[in-house]
Structure formats: C-alpha cells, structure tokens
Amino acid sequence: MTCRQVVQLLNDYLEGMLPAADRQRVEEHLAGCEACAAFVGQLRASRRLVARLAEEEVPASVKQELLTAFRNWRPAGLR
Ligand SMILES: [Zn+2]
C-alpha cells in the first residue's frame, strides 16, 4: 500500500469504518512508515480539536477554516 492510499483511508480508519483486511494493511504501513505514523498522530490530535470545538461556542467561519485546513493537509514525503 502506498502512502497516498493510506492517507485516503485514514479517516475511515480512525472512524473504525474500515474492513478488517484494509485496517490491517493500514496498520502494517503505519508500523513501517514514519511519515504516515506521524500524520496519524497529527490527524488524531486535529480530530480531538475539532470535536472539542464542536462542543464550544466557536464561530462557524472559524470552524470551517479549520476543517478546510484539516482536509487539505497531507503529510510531507508521500510515496
Ligand atoms: Zn507512508
């Protein structure tokens, strides 16, 4: 599995939506790829931040800005 494929699956992976076979392939890739492992850590932190913002009174424009940055973000050094 390439980094690009892994990145595309990460949201489903973090949601627990991936079939077991895909999940295992993602985990195998993460175990051997520093860039993607670091990206997953950032993604988890971002998701926590977004979840927290959702509970607080944050202007919709700010939330939208964060979500856009989050969606467009990709790890450096993709294979
Ligand atoms: Zn990778």
PDB file of the backbone (N, CA, C, O) and the ligand in Angstrom, with CONECT records:
HET     ZN  A 101       1
ATOM      1  N   MET A   1       0.844  -1.198   0.000  1.00  0.00           N
ATOM      2  CA  MET A   1       0.000   0.000   0.000  1.00  0.00           C
ATOM      3  C   MET A   1       0.884   1.253   0.000  1.00  0.00           C
ATOM      4  O   MET A   1       1.847   1.333   0.761  1.00  0.00           O
ATOM      5  N   THR A   2       0.557   2.222  -0.848  1.00  0.00           N
ATOM      6  CA  THR A   2       1.355   3.446  -0.891  1.00  0.00           C
ATOM      7  C   THR A   2       0.853   4.438   0.162  1.00  0.00           C
ATOM      8  O   THR A   2      -0.242   4.289   0.705  1.00  0.00           O
ATOM      9  N   CYS A   3       1.672   5.448   0.437  1.00  0.00           N
ATOM     10  CA  CYS A   3       1.275   6.485   1.398  1.00  0.00           C
ATOM     11  C   CYS A   3      -0.037   7.148   0.960  1.00  0.00           C
ATOM     12  O   CYS A   3      -0.915   7.409   1.782  1.00  0.00           O
ATOM     13  N   ARG A   4      -0.156   7.410  -0.318  1.00  0.00           N
ATOM     14  CA  ARG A   4      -1.362   8.065  -0.804  1.00  0.00           C
ATOM     15  C   ARG A   4      -2.618   7.240  -0.512  1.00  0.00           C
ATOM     16  O   ARG A   4      -3.643   7.772  -0.086  1.00  0.00           O
ATOM     17  N   GLN A   5      -2.517   5.946  -0.746  1.00  0.00           N
ATOM     18  CA  GLN A   5      -3.655   5.066  -0.463  1.00  0.00           C
ATOM     19  C   GLN A   5      -3.970   5.065   1.026  1.00  0.00           C
ATOM     20  O   GLN A   5      -5.130   5.090   1.439  1.00  0.00           O
ATOM     21  N   VAL A   6      -2.895   5.034   1.823  1.00  0.00           N
ATOM     22  CA  VAL A   6      -3.089   5.023   3.276  1.00  0.00           C
ATOM     23  C   VAL A   6      -3.786   6.309   3.729  1.00  0.00           C
ATOM     24  O   VAL A   6      -4.728   6.274   4.520  1.00  0.00           O
ATOM     25  N   VAL A   7      -3.306   7.440   3.212  1.00  0.00           N
ATOM     26  CA  VAL A   7      -3.881   8.730   3.620  1.00  0.00           C
ATOM     27  C   VAL A   7      -5.361   8.786   3.275  1.00  0.00           C
ATOM     28  O   VAL A   7      -6.165   9.328   4.034  1.00  0.00           O
ATOM     29  N   GLN A   8      -5.716   8.222   2.126  1.00  0.00           N
ATOM     30  CA  GLN A   8      -7.120   8.236   1.717  1.00  0.00           C
ATOM     31  C   GLN A   8      -7.993   7.401   2.648  1.00  0.00           C
ATOM     32  O   GLN A   8      -9.186   7.665   2.798  1.00  0.00           O
ATOM     33  N   LEU A   9      -7.391   6.399   3.268  1.00  0.00           N
ATOM     34  CA  LEU A   9      -8.169   5.509   4.134  1.00  0.00           C
ATOM     35  C   LEU A   9      -8.178   5.940   5.593  1.00  0.00           C
ATOM     36  O   LEU A   9      -8.924   5.398   6.408  1.00  0.00           O
ATOM     37  N   LEU A  10      -7.327   6.936   5.919  1.00  0.00           N
ATOM     38  CA  LEU A  10      -7.125   7.235   7.337  1.00  0.00           C
ATOM     39  C   LEU A  10      -8.373   7.708   8.069  1.00  0.00           C
ATOM     40  O   LEU A  10      -8.589   7.359   9.229  1.00  0.00           O
ATOM     41  N   ASN A  11      -9.196   8.507   7.384  1.00  0.00           N
ATOM     42  CA  ASN A  11     -10.408   8.965   8.076  1.00  0.00           C
ATOM     43  C   ASN A  11     -11.304   7.791   8.453  1.00  0.00           C
ATOM     44  O   ASN A  11     -11.805   7.708   9.574  1.00  0.00           O
ATOM     45  N   ASP A  12     -11.497   6.884   7.492  1.00  0.00           N
ATOM     46  CA  ASP A  12     -12.301   5.690   7.775  1.00  0.00           C
ATOM     47  C   ASP A  12     -11.630   4.838   8.851  1.00  0.00           C
ATOM     48  O   ASP A  12     -12.285   4.259   9.718  1.00  0.00           O
ATOM     49  N   TYR A  13     -10.304   4.784   8.763  1.00  0.00           N
ATOM     50  CA  TYR A  13      -9.544   4.019   9.754  1.00  0.00           C
ATOM     51  C   TYR A  13      -9.801   4.564  11.165  1.00  0.00           C
ATOM     52  O   TYR A  13     -10.083   3.808  12.095  1.00  0.00           O
ATOM     53  N   LEU A  14      -9.699   5.878  11.301  1.00  0.00           N
ATOM     54  CA  LEU A  14      -9.889   6.491  12.623  1.00  0.00           C
ATOM     55  C   LEU A  14     -11.345   6.416  13.074  1.00  0.00           C
ATOM     56  O   LEU A  14     -11.631   6.422  14.271  1.00  0.00           O
ATOM     57  N   GLU A  15     -12.260   6.345  12.110  1.00  0.00           N
ATOM     58  CA  GLU A  15     -13.679   6.200  12.449  1.00  0.00           C
ATOM     59  C   GLU A  15     -14.025   4.749  12.798  1.00  0.00           C
ATOM     60  O   GLU A  15     -15.115   4.456  13.289  1.00  0.00           O
ATOM     61  N   GLY A  16     -13.067   3.844  12.532  1.00  0.00           N
ATOM     62  CA  GLY A  16     -13.338   2.434  12.740  1.00  0.00           C
ATOM     63  C   GLY A  16     -14.252   1.854  11.669  1.00  0.00           C
ATOM     64  O   GLY A  16     -14.959   0.874  11.905  1.00  0.00           O
ATOM     65  N   MET A  17     -14.228   2.478  10.471  1.00  0.00           N
ATOM     66  CA  MET A  17     -15.137   2.078   9.395  1.00  0.00           C
ATOM     67  C   MET A  17     -14.480   1.130   8.386  1.00  0.00           C
ATOM     68  O   MET A  17     -15.153   0.631   7.484  1.00  0.00           O
ATOM     69  N   LEU A  18     -13.194   0.883   8.525  1.00  0.00           N
ATOM     70  CA  LEU A  18     -12.511   0.055   7.530  1.00  0.00           C
ATOM     71  C   LEU A  18     -12.765  -1.428   7.767  1.00  0.00           C
ATOM     72  O   LEU A  18     -12.833  -1.880   8.910  1.00  0.00           O
ATOM     73  N   PRO A  19     -12.907  -2.184   6.671  1.00  0.00           N
ATOM     74  CA  PRO A  19     -12.951  -3.648   6.806  1.00  0.00           C
ATOM     75  C   PRO A  19     -11.642  -4.135   7.433  1.00  0.00           C
ATOM     76  O   PRO A  19     -10.604  -3.488   7.295  1.00  0.00           O
ATOM     77  N   ALA A  20     -11.696  -5.259   8.110  1.00  0.00           N
ATOM     78  CA  ALA A  20     -10.539  -5.766   8.855  1.00  0.00           C
ATOM     79  C   ALA A  20      -9.299  -5.891   7.970  1.00  0.00           C
ATOM     80  O   ALA A  20      -8.195  -5.571   8.412  1.00  0.00           O
ATOM     81  N   ALA A  21      -9.465  -6.352   6.722  1.00  0.00           N
ATOM     82  CA  ALA A  21      -8.319  -6.561   5.835  1.00  0.00           C
ATOM     83  C   ALA A  21      -7.624  -5.231   5.526  1.00  0.00           C
ATOM     84  O   ALA A  21      -6.396  -5.152   5.555  1.00  0.00           O
ATOM     85  N   ASP A  22      -8.412  -4.182   5.229  1.00  0.00           N
ATOM     86  CA  ASP A  22      -7.838  -2.869   4.943  1.00  0.00           C
ATOM     87  C   ASP A  22      -7.187  -2.275   6.181  1.00  0.00           C
ATOM     88  O   ASP A  22      -6.119  -1.663   6.128  1.00  0.00           O
ATOM     89  N   ARG A  23      -7.870  -2.480   7.289  1.00  0.00           N
ATOM     90  CA  ARG A  23      -7.360  -1.963   8.551  1.00  0.00           C
ATOM     91  C   ARG A  23      -5.963  -2.534   8.851  1.00  0.00           C
ATOM     92  O   ARG A  23      -5.059  -1.834   9.306  1.00  0.00           O
ATOM     93  N   GLN A  24      -5.835  -3.823   8.576  1.00  0.00           N
ATOM     94  CA  GLN A  24      -4.552  -4.474   8.827  1.00  0.00           C
ATOM     95  C   GLN A  24      -3.474  -3.938   7.891  1.00  0.00           C
ATOM     96  O   GLN A  24      -2.331  -3.742   8.302  1.00  0.00           O
ATOM     97  N   ARG A  25      -3.841  -3.701   6.627  1.00  0.00           N
ATOM     98  CA  ARG A  25      -2.864  -3.173   5.668  1.00  0.00           C
ATOM     99  C   ARG A  25      -2.425  -1.773   6.070  1.00  0.00           C
ATOM    100  O   ARG A  25      -1.252  -1.420   5.948  1.00  0.00           O
ATOM    101  N   VAL A  26      -3.384  -0.972   6.554  1.00  0.00           N
ATOM    102  CA  VAL A  26      -3.044   0.375   7.018  1.00  0.00           C
ATOM    103  C   VAL A  26      -2.095   0.293   8.207  1.00  0.00           C
ATOM    104  O   VAL A  26      -1.100   1.015   8.272  1.00  0.00           O
ATOM    105  N   GLU A  27      -2.414  -0.596   9.146  1.00  0.00           N
ATOM    106  CA  GLU A  27      -1.574  -0.709  10.343  1.00  0.00           C
ATOM    107  C   GLU A  27      -0.173  -1.199  10.008  1.00  0.00           C
ATOM    108  O   GLU A  27       0.808  -0.763  10.609  1.00  0.00           O
ATOM    109  N   GLU A  28      -0.090  -2.118   9.033  1.00  0.00           N
ATOM    110  CA  GLU A  28       1.223  -2.593   8.609  1.00  0.00           C
ATOM    111  C   GLU A  28       2.033  -1.459   7.995  1.00  0.00           C
ATOM    112  O   GLU A  28       3.234  -1.341   8.236  1.00  0.00           O
ATOM    113  N   HIS A  29       1.371  -0.632   7.204  1.00  0.00           N
ATOM    114  CA  HIS A  29       2.057   0.502   6.591  1.00  0.00           C
ATOM    115  C   HIS A  29       2.524   1.489   7.666  1.00  0.00           C
ATOM    116  O   HIS A  29       3.655   1.973   7.628  1.00  0.00           O
ATOM    117  N   LEU A  30       1.642   1.777   8.619  1.00  0.00           N
ATOM    118  CA  LEU A  30       1.974   2.740   9.675  1.00  0.00           C
ATOM    119  C   LEU A  30       3.157   2.262  10.505  1.00  0.00           C
ATOM    120  O   LEU A  30       3.975   3.060  10.963  1.00  0.00           O
ATOM    121  N   ALA A  31       3.237   0.942  10.693  1.00  0.00           N
ATOM    122  CA  ALA A  31       4.319   0.381  11.505  1.00  0.00           C
ATOM    123  C   ALA A  31       5.673   0.597  10.820  1.00  0.00           C
ATOM    124  O   ALA A  31       6.703   0.679  11.489  1.00  0.00           O
ATOM    125  N   GLY A  32       5.667   0.691   9.469  1.00  0.00           N
ATOM    126  CA  GLY A  32       6.928   0.809   8.757  1.00  0.00           C
ATOM    127  C   GLY A  32       7.161   2.158   8.108  1.00  0.00           C
ATOM    128  O   GLY A  32       8.170   2.342   7.427  1.00  0.00           O
ATOM    129  N   CYS A  33       6.257   3.107   8.298  1.00  0.00           N
ATOM    130  CA  CYS A  33       6.373   4.401   7.610  1.00  0.00           C
ATOM    131  C   CYS A  33       6.276   5.534   8.613  1.00  0.00           C
ATOM    132  O   CYS A  33       5.214   5.795   9.177  1.00  0.00           O
ATOM    133  N   GLU A  34       7.395   6.201   8.826  1.00  0.00           N
ATOM    134  CA  GLU A  34       7.455   7.265   9.814  1.00  0.00           C
ATOM    135  C   GLU A  34       6.548   8.440   9.439  1.00  0.00           C
ATOM    136  O   GLU A  34       5.874   9.011  10.295  1.00  0.00           O
ATOM    137  N   ALA A  35       6.539   8.793   8.152  1.00  0.00           N
ATOM    138  CA  ALA A  35       5.755   9.952   7.707  1.00  0.00           C
ATOM    139  C   ALA A  35       4.273   9.740   7.995  1.00  0.00           C
ATOM    140  O   ALA A  35       3.603  10.632   8.515  1.00  0.00           O
ATOM    141  N   CYS A  36       3.765   8.563   7.658  1.00  0.00           N
ATOM    142  CA  CYS A  36       2.340   8.288   7.859  1.00  0.00           C
ATOM    143  C   CYS A  36       2.009   8.119   9.343  1.00  0.00           C
ATOM    144  O   CYS A  36       0.947   8.542   9.800  1.00  0.00           O
ATOM    145  N   ALA A  37       2.921   7.502  10.087  1.00  0.00           N
ATOM    146  CA  ALA A  37       2.685   7.336  11.524  1.00  0.00           C
ATOM    147  C   ALA A  37       2.584   8.702  12.189  1.00  0.00           C
ATOM    148  O   ALA A  37       1.731   8.922  13.050  1.00  0.00           O
ATOM    149  N   ALA A  38       3.467   9.625  11.780  1.00  0.00           N
ATOM    150  CA  ALA A  38       3.424  10.981  12.339  1.00  0.00           C
ATOM    151  C   ALA A  38       2.131  11.668  11.928  1.00  0.00           C
ATOM    152  O   ALA A  38       1.518  12.384  12.719  1.00  0.00           O
ATOM    153  N   PHE A  39       1.720  11.441  10.672  1.00  0.00           N
ATOM    154  CA  PHE A  39       0.498  12.069  10.171  1.00  0.00           C
ATOM    155  C   PHE A  39      -0.727  11.583  10.951  1.00  0.00           C
ATOM    156  O   PHE A  39      -1.617  12.372  11.268  1.00  0.00           O
ATOM    157  N   VAL A  40      -0.768  10.303  11.255  1.00  0.00           N
ATOM    158  CA  VAL A  40      -1.880   9.762  12.029  1.00  0.00           C
ATOM    159  C   VAL A  40      -1.955  10.431  13.399  1.00  0.00           C
ATOM    160  O   VAL A  40      -3.039  10.749  13.888  1.00  0.00           O
ATOM    161  N   GLY A  41      -0.798  10.640  14.007  1.00  0.00           N
ATOM    162  CA  GLY A  41      -0.772  11.318  15.300  1.00  0.00           C
ATOM    163  C   GLY A  41      -1.357  12.718  15.198  1.00  0.00           C
ATOM    164  O   GLY A  41      -2.133  13.140  16.056  1.00  0.00           O
ATOM    165  N   GLN A  42      -0.979  13.441  14.135  1.00  0.00           N
ATOM    166  CA  GLN A  42      -1.497  14.794  13.927  1.00  0.00           C
ATOM    167  C   GLN A  42      -2.990  14.761  13.637  1.00  0.00           C
ATOM    168  O   GLN A  42      -3.752  15.607  14.104  1.00  0.00           O
ATOM    169  N   LEU A  43      -3.390  13.763  12.856  1.00  0.00           N
ATOM    170  CA  LEU A  43      -4.795  13.632  12.483  1.00  0.00           C
ATOM    171  C   LEU A  43      -5.647  13.378  13.727  1.00  0.00           C
ATOM    172  O   LEU A  43      -6.718  13.964  13.887  1.00  0.00           O
ATOM    173  N   ARG A  44      -5.162  12.505  14.597  1.00  0.00           N
ATOM    174  CA  ARG A  44      -5.884  12.222  15.837  1.00  0.00           C
ATOM    175  C   ARG A  44      -6.030  13.494  16.671  1.00  0.00           C
ATOM    176  O   ARG A  44      -7.101  13.780  17.207  1.00  0.00           O
ATOM    177  N   ALA A  45      -4.922  14.261  16.772  1.00  0.00           N
ATOM    178  CA  ALA A  45      -4.947  15.496  17.554  1.00  0.00           C
ATOM    179  C   ALA A  45      -5.921  16.490  16.931  1.00  0.00           C
ATOM    180  O   ALA A  45      -6.662  17.167  17.643  1.00  0.00           O
ATOM    181  N   SER A  46      -5.920  16.576  15.599  1.00  0.00           N
ATOM    182  CA  SER A  46      -6.819  17.502  14.907  1.00  0.00           C
ATOM    183  C   SER A  46      -8.272  17.120  15.134  1.00  0.00           C
ATOM    184  O   SER A  46      -9.131  17.976  15.347  1.00  0.00           O
ATOM    185  N   ARG A  47      -8.533  15.812  15.085  1.00  0.00           N
ATOM    186  CA  ARG A  47      -9.903  15.345  15.267  1.00  0.00           C
ATOM    187  C   ARG A  47     -10.383  15.645  16.684  1.00  0.00           C
ATOM    188  O   ARG A  47     -11.545  15.993  16.894  1.00  0.00           O
ATOM    189  N   ARG A  48      -9.477  15.507  17.653  1.00  0.00           N
ATOM    190  CA  ARG A  48      -9.851  15.856  19.030  1.00  0.00           C
ATOM    191  C   ARG A  48     -10.172  17.337  19.121  1.00  0.00           C
ATOM    192  O   ARG A  48     -11.136  17.738  19.773  1.00  0.00           O
ATOM    193  N   LEU A  49      -9.348  18.149  18.457  1.00  0.00           N
ATOM    194  CA  LEU A  49      -9.548  19.590  18.482  1.00  0.00           C
ATOM    195  C   LEU A  49     -10.894  19.950  17.861  1.00  0.00           C
ATOM    196  O   LEU A  49     -11.656  20.738  18.422  1.00  0.00           O
ATOM    197  N   VAL A  50     -11.176  19.371  16.709  1.00  0.00           N
ATOM    198  CA  VAL A  50     -12.437  19.658  16.024  1.00  0.00           C
ATOM    199  C   VAL A  50     -13.623  19.212  16.884  1.00  0.00           C
ATOM    200  O   VAL A  50     -14.637  19.905  16.964  1.00  0.00           O
ATOM    201  N   ALA A  51     -13.482  18.046  17.525  1.00  0.00           N
ATOM    202  CA  ALA A  51     -14.560  17.541  18.382  1.00  0.00           C
ATOM    203  C   ALA A  51     -14.791  18.489  19.552  1.00  0.00           C
ATOM    204  O   ALA A  51     -15.930  18.737  19.948  1.00  0.00           O
ATOM    205  N   ARG A  52     -13.692  19.021  20.107  1.00  0.00           N
ATOM    206  CA  ARG A  52     -13.827  19.937  21.228  1.00  0.00           C
ATOM    207  C   ARG A  52     -14.470  21.247  20.775  1.00  0.00           C
ATOM    208  O   ARG A  52     -15.313  21.818  21.467  1.00  0.00           O
ATOM    209  N   LEU A  53     -14.051  21.708  19.598  1.00  0.00           N
ATOM    210  CA  LEU A  53     -14.614  22.946  19.074  1.00  0.00           C
ATOM    211  C   LEU A  53     -16.115  22.800  18.849  1.00  0.00           C
ATOM    212  O   LEU A  53     -16.882  23.747  19.023  1.00  0.00           O
ATOM    213  N   ALA A  54     -16.511  21.603  18.460  1.00  0.00           N
ATOM    214  CA  ALA A  54     -17.924  21.362  18.176  1.00  0.00           C
ATOM    215  C   ALA A  54     -18.764  21.530  19.438  1.00  0.00           C
ATOM    216  O   ALA A  54     -19.947  21.863  19.366  1.00  0.00           O
ATOM    217  N   GLU A  55     -18.144  21.298  20.595  1.00  0.00           N
ATOM    218  CA  GLU A  55     -18.877  21.413  21.853  1.00  0.00           C
ATOM    219  C   GLU A  55     -18.871  22.838  22.386  1.00  0.00           C
ATOM    220  O   GLU A  55     -19.666  23.197  23.254  1.00  0.00           O
ATOM    221  N   GLU A  56     -17.954  23.647  21.848  1.00  0.00           N
ATOM    222  CA  GLU A  56     -17.848  25.015  22.346  1.00  0.00           C
ATOM    223  C   GLU A  56     -18.503  25.978  21.376  1.00  0.00           C
ATOM    224  O   GLU A  56     -18.848  25.632  20.246  1.00  0.00           O
ATOM    225  N   GLU A  57     -18.661  27.206  21.864  1.00  0.00           N
ATOM    226  CA  GLU A  57     -19.259  28.230  21.021  1.00  0.00           C
ATOM    227  C   GLU A  57     -18.179  28.859  20.152  1.00  0.00           C
ATOM    228  O   GLU A  57     -17.580  29.870  20.518  1.00  0.00           O
ATOM    229  N   VAL A  58     -17.943  28.253  19.009  1.00  0.00           N
ATOM    230  CA  VAL A  58     -16.946  28.772  18.077  1.00  0.00           C
ATOM    231  C   VAL A  58     -17.683  29.262  16.843  1.00  0.00           C
ATOM    232  O   VAL A  58     -18.575  28.580  16.335  1.00  0.00           O
ATOM    233  N   PRO A  59     -17.313  30.448  16.356  1.00  0.00           N
ATOM    234  CA  PRO A  59     -17.977  30.952  15.142  1.00  0.00           C
ATOM    235  C   PRO A  59     -17.867  29.945  14.000  1.00  0.00           C
ATOM    236  O   PRO A  59     -16.823  29.318  13.818  1.00  0.00           O
ATOM    237  N   ALA A  60     -18.930  29.793  13.241  1.00  0.00           N
ATOM    238  CA  ALA A  60     -18.958  28.823  12.149  1.00  0.00           C
ATOM    239  C   ALA A  60     -17.834  29.077  11.157  1.00  0.00           C
ATOM    240  O   ALA A  60     -17.287  28.132  10.589  1.00  0.00           O
ATOM    241  N   SER A  61     -17.483  30.341  10.942  1.00  0.00           N
ATOM    242  CA  SER A  61     -16.439  30.661   9.962  1.00  0.00           C
ATOM    243  C   SER A  61     -15.087  30.112  10.420  1.00  0.00           C
ATOM    244  O   SER A  61     -14.309  29.615   9.606  1.00  0.00           O
ATOM    245  N   VAL A  62     -14.813  30.200  11.700  1.00  0.00           N
ATOM    246  CA  VAL A  62     -13.546  29.688  12.241  1.00  0.00           C
ATOM    247  C   VAL A  62     -13.510  28.168  12.114  1.00  0.00           C
ATOM    248  O   VAL A  62     -12.501  27.585  11.718  1.00  0.00           O
ATOM    249  N   LYS A  63     -14.617  27.548  12.453  1.00  0.00           N
ATOM    250  CA  LYS A  63     -14.709  26.095  12.371  1.00  0.00           C
ATOM    251  C   LYS A  63     -14.478  25.633  10.934  1.00  0.00           C
ATOM    252  O   LYS A  63     -13.759  24.665  10.686  1.00  0.00           O
ATOM    253  N   GLN A  64     -15.105  26.346   9.990  1.00  0.00           N
ATOM    254  CA  GLN A  64     -14.992  25.994   8.582  1.00  0.00           C
ATOM    255  C   GLN A  64     -13.545  26.116   8.117  1.00  0.00           C
ATOM    256  O   GLN A  64     -13.045  25.279   7.366  1.00  0.00           O
ATOM    257  N   GLU A  65     -12.887  27.168   8.576  1.00  0.00           N
ATOM    258  CA  GLU A  65     -11.496  27.405   8.202  1.00  0.00           C
ATOM    259  C   GLU A  65     -10.612  26.252   8.680  1.00  0.00           C
ATOM    260  O   GLU A  65      -9.756  25.768   7.939  1.00  0.00           O
ATOM    261  N   LEU A  66     -10.822  25.824   9.901  1.00  0.00           N
ATOM    262  CA  LEU A  66     -10.047  24.726  10.469  1.00  0.00           C
ATOM    263  C   LEU A  66     -10.303  23.429   9.717  1.00  0.00           C
ATOM    264  O   LEU A  66      -9.379  22.675   9.414  1.00  0.00           O
ATOM    265  N   LEU A  67     -11.566  23.186   9.425  1.00  0.00           N
ATOM    266  CA  LEU A  67     -11.918  21.947   8.735  1.00  0.00           C
ATOM    267  C   LEU A  67     -11.314  21.911   7.342  1.00  0.00           C
ATOM    268  O   LEU A  67     -10.885  20.857   6.874  1.00  0.00           O
ATOM    269  N   THR A  68     -11.278  23.065   6.676  1.00  0.00           N
ATOM    270  CA  THR A  68     -10.697  23.130   5.336  1.00  0.00           C
ATOM    271  C   THR A  68      -9.202  22.866   5.398  1.00  0.00           C
ATOM    272  O   THR A  68      -8.667  22.104   4.593  1.00  0.00           O
ATOM    273  N   ALA A  69      -8.529  23.493   6.351  1.00  0.00           N
ATOM    274  CA  ALA A  69      -7.088  23.282   6.507  1.00  0.00           C
ATOM    275  C   ALA A  69      -6.804  21.814   6.796  1.00  0.00           C
ATOM    276  O   ALA A  69      -5.850  21.235   6.275  1.00  0.00           O
ATOM    277  N   PHE A  70      -7.636  21.232   7.625  1.00  0.00           N
ATOM    278  CA  PHE A  70      -7.518  19.849   8.034  1.00  0.00           C
ATOM    279  C   PHE A  70      -7.689  18.914   6.833  1.00  0.00           C
ATOM    280  O   PHE A  70      -6.934  17.955   6.675  1.00  0.00           O
ATOM    281  N   ARG A  71      -8.681  19.198   5.993  1.00  0.00           N
ATOM    282  CA  ARG A  71      -8.949  18.360   4.826  1.00  0.00           C
ATOM    283  C   ARG A  71      -7.841  18.439   3.798  1.00  0.00           C
ATOM    284  O   ARG A  71      -7.517  17.443   3.153  1.00  0.00           O
ATOM    285  N   ASN A  72      -7.244  19.640   3.637  1.00  0.00           N
ATOM    286  CA  ASN A  72      -6.237  19.837   2.590  1.00  0.00           C
ATOM    287  C   ASN A  72      -4.840  19.434   3.024  1.00  0.00           C
ATOM    288  O   ASN A  72      -3.898  19.456   2.231  1.00  0.00           O
ATOM    289  N   TRP A  73      -4.719  19.074   4.272  1.00  0.00           N
ATOM    290  CA  TRP A  73      -3.406  18.784   4.837  1.00  0.00           C
ATOM    291  C   TRP A  73      -2.957  17.395   4.442  1.00  0.00           C
ATOM    292  O   TRP A  73      -3.715  16.432   4.554  1.00  0.00           O
ATOM    293  N   ARG A  74      -1.719  17.293   3.980  1.00  0.00           N
ATOM    294  CA  ARG A  74      -1.156  15.992   3.625  1.00  0.00           C
ATOM    295  C   ARG A  74       0.235  15.885   4.239  1.00  0.00           C
ATOM    296  O   ARG A  74       0.929  16.889   4.400  1.00  0.00           O
ATOM    297  N   PRO A  75       0.634  14.675   4.577  1.00  0.00           N
ATOM    298  CA  PRO A  75       1.977  14.521   5.144  1.00  0.00           C
ATOM    299  C   PRO A  75       3.050  14.833   4.105  1.00  0.00           C
ATOM    300  O   PRO A  75       2.843  14.647   2.906  1.00  0.00           O
ATOM    301  N   ALA A  76       4.186  15.304   4.576  1.00  0.00           N
ATOM    302  CA  ALA A  76       5.320  15.541   3.681  1.00  0.00           C
ATOM    303  C   ALA A  76       5.936  14.203   3.292  1.00  0.00           C
ATOM    304  O   ALA A  76       5.819  13.222   4.027  1.00  0.00           O
ATOM    305  N   GLY A  77       6.586  14.165   2.144  1.00  0.00           N
ATOM    306  CA  GLY A  77       7.332  12.979   1.739  1.00  0.00           C
ATOM    307  C   GLY A  77       6.471  11.812   1.354  1.00  0.00           C
ATOM    308  O   GLY A  77       6.811  10.667   1.655  1.00  0.00           O
ATOM    309  N   LEU A  78       5.340  12.076   0.681  1.00  0.00           N
ATOM    310  CA  LEU A  78       4.459  10.998   0.228  1.00  0.00           C
ATOM    311  C   LEU A  78       5.155  10.149  -0.842  1.00  0.00           C
ATOM    312  O   LEU A  78       5.854  10.667  -1.712  1.00  0.00           O
ATOM    313  N   ARG A  79       4.947   8.857  -0.753  1.00  0.00           N
ATOM    314  CA  ARG A  79       5.450   7.967  -1.801  1.00  0.00           C
ATOM    315  C   ARG A  79       4.410   7.843  -2.895  1.00  0.00           C
ATOM    316  O   ARG A  79       4.631   7.137  -3.879  1.00  0.00           O
TER     317      ARG A  79
HETATM  318 ZN    ZN A 101       3.512   6.091   4.404  1.00  0.00          ZN2+
END
